[in-house]
């Protein structure tokens, strides 16, 4: 608390929580499937996916073992 007072954030931090001020007074804690589907239908999913993929660059990785293998390669004899 001393640090918050020293840097001038104590008054803000002592409450109420910002989320409490911005959120609904009685938030739903169990959404109905029909409500979820209705809200999801409003999303421009194709555009969102396209925007996310715009900057994607493929990368190649060199594996030390065969694909799907969980064991490290056997050591070679010297």
C-alpha positions in Angstrom: 0.0 0.0 0.0 2.9 2.3 0.7 4.2 1.8 -2.8 0.7 2.5 -4.3 0.5 5.7 -2.3 4.0 6.7 -3.3 3.3 6.3 -7.1 -0.2 7.8 -6.9 -2.3 4.7 -7.6 -3.7 4.0 -4.1 -6.9 5.9 -4.5 -7.8 4.1 -7.7 -6.8 0.7 -6.3 -8.8 0.8 -3.2 -12.0 0.1 -5.1 -14.5 -0.4 -6.5 -13.2 -2.7 -9.1 -13.5 -1.3 -12.6 -15.0 -4.6 -13.9 -17.7 -4.2 -11.3 -18.5 -0.7 -12.6 -18.5 -1.7 -16.3 -20.3 -5.1 -16.1 -23.9 -5.9 -15.8 -25.4 -5.8 -12.3 -26.5 -9.5 -12.5 -24.2 -11.3 -15.0 -25.4 -14.6 -16.4 -23.3 -17.5 -15.2 -25.1 -20.2 -17.3 -25.6 -19.3 -20.9 -28.2 -21.1 -23.0 -27.0 -22.8 -26.1 -29.5 -20.9 -28.3 -28.1 -17.6 -27.0 -24.6 -18.7 -27.6 -25.4 -19.7 -31.2 -27.3 -16.5 -31.8 -24.3 -14.4 -30.7 -21.8 -16.5 -32.6 -23.9 -16.0 -35.8 -23.2 -12.3 -35.5 -19.4 -12.8 -35.8 -17.8 -12.4 -39.2 -15.8 -15.6 -38.8 -14.5 -15.8 -42.4 -13.1 -12.3 -42.1 -11.6 -12.9 -38.7 -9.8 -16.0 -39.8 -8.5 -14.3 -43.0 -7.2 -11.4 -40.9 -5.4 -13.8 -38.5 -3.8 -15.7 -41.4 -2.7 -12.7 -43.4 0.7 -12.4 -41.7 1.4 -16.1 -41.3 4.7 -17.3 -42.7 5.4 -21.1 -43.0 8.4 -22.4 -41.2 10.4 -25.6 -41.6 11.8 -27.4 -38.6 14.5 -30.1 -38.7 13.6 -33.0 -36.4 16.1 -35.1 -34.5 13.8 -38.1 -34.8 11.3 -39.6 -37.2 7.8 -37.9 -37.3 5.6 -39.5 -34.7 8.5 -41.1 -32.8 8.7 -40.4 -29.1 12.2 -41.9 -28.8 15.4 -40.0 -29.5 17.6 -41.5 -32.2 20.1 -44.2 -31.3 23.6 -43.1 -30.7 26.0 -44.0 -33.4 29.0 -46.3 -32.5 32.4 -44.6 -32.3 
